[in-house]
């Protein structure tokens, strides 16, 4: 199924949280926190401005991002968990280097 977000919305696939702590302790499913990182799968065309133009989005498909704990709306696409959120709900883009 193809999903095309509208306006300034972004489709993100959450990256699974770690199974172990930094100290090597294995976490059970009940102790894991909801992931706040993900990969951008699709982006909308940008927010419509009063002038009729579209504001470009700061993120693009393939970016790895950090978003708020309660950001967006959870949906399932082909059995996989995704989130649709507005651009302003994304806190940062992860840059490798």
C-alpha positions in Angstrom: 0.0 0.0 0.0 1.3 3.5 -0.9 0.7 6.3 1.5 1.2 10.0 0.5 1.1 12.4 3.4 -0.7 15.7 2.8 0.7 19.2 3.4 3.4 19.3 6.1 2.8 15.8 7.3 5.5 13.1 7.4 5.3 9.3 7.4 7.9 7.8 9.8 8.7 4.2 10.5 9.9 3.9 14.1 13.2 2.3 14.8 12.9 -0.5 17.4 14.2 0.4 20.8 17.3 -1.4 22.2 16.8 -4.8 23.8 19.7 -4.2 26.2 20.9 -1.3 28.3 24.4 0.1 27.9 25.5 -2.0 30.9 24.3 -5.2 29.1 21.1 -5.8 31.0 18.4 -7.4 28.8 15.1 -5.5 29.0 11.7 -7.4 28.9 9.1 -6.0 26.5 7.1 -4.5 29.4 10.1 -2.4 30.4 10.9 -1.0 27.0 9.9 2.6 26.3 8.3 3.7 23.1 10.9 4.5 20.4 11.4 8.2 19.7 13.6 7.6 16.6 12.5 6.7 13.1 13.2 6.8 9.4 11.2 9.1 7.1 9.3 7.0 4.6 7.3 9.7 2.8 6.8 13.5 3.0 3.9 15.8 2.0 4.2 18.7 -0.4 4.7 21.3 2.3 2.6 23.7 4.3 0.4 26.0 2.2 1.3 29.6 2.9 -1.1 32.6 2.7 0.6 33.6 -0.6 -0.5 30.3 -2.1 3.1 29.0 -2.2 4.2 25.8 -0.4 6.9 26.0 2.3 9.6 23.4 1.7 10.0 20.7 4.3 13.3 20.5 6.3 13.3 16.7 6.2 13.4 14.3 3.2 12.8 10.6 2.6 15.5 8.5 4.1 16.3 10.9 7.0 16.6 9.4 10.5 14.8 11.6 12.9 14.0 12.1 16.6 10.4 13.0 17.5 8.4 13.7 20.6 7.3 10.9 22.9 3.6 11.5 22.1 4.0 12.9 18.6 1.9 11.9 15.7 -0.8 9.2 15.1 0.1 5.5 15.0 -1.1 3.5 12.0 -0.4 0.1 10.6 0.6 -0.3 7.0 1.0 -3.8 5.6 1.3 -5.1 9.2 4.1 -2.7 10.1 3.8 0.1 12.7 4.2 3.7 11.3 3.5 7.2 12.5 2.1 10.2 10.7 3.1 13.5 12.2 3.4 17.1 11.3 6.9 18.5 10.6 6.9 20.6 13.7 6.6 17.4 15.8 10.1 16.3 14.7 12.8 17.5 17.1 15.9 16.7 15.2 17.5 15.0 12.2 20.3 12.6 13.0 23.4 13.4 11.0 26.1 10.7 10.6 29.7 11.8 10.9 
